[in-house]
Amino acid sequence: MPQEKDRYAFWTKYKRFASTEILLYVIMIIGIILGIIIFG
């Protein structure tokens, strides 16, 4: 049980960073797809 609590604390701390990281990944994937369409 204590392990689960630590995991929740980690997620609450990580959530703000994770959302921005996911946004960066989405932008990167869109950029790659656009690059393939334009240069392909």
Secondary structure by P-SEA (a helix, b strand, c coil): caaaaaaaaaaaaaaaaaaaaaaaaaaaaaaaaaaaaacc
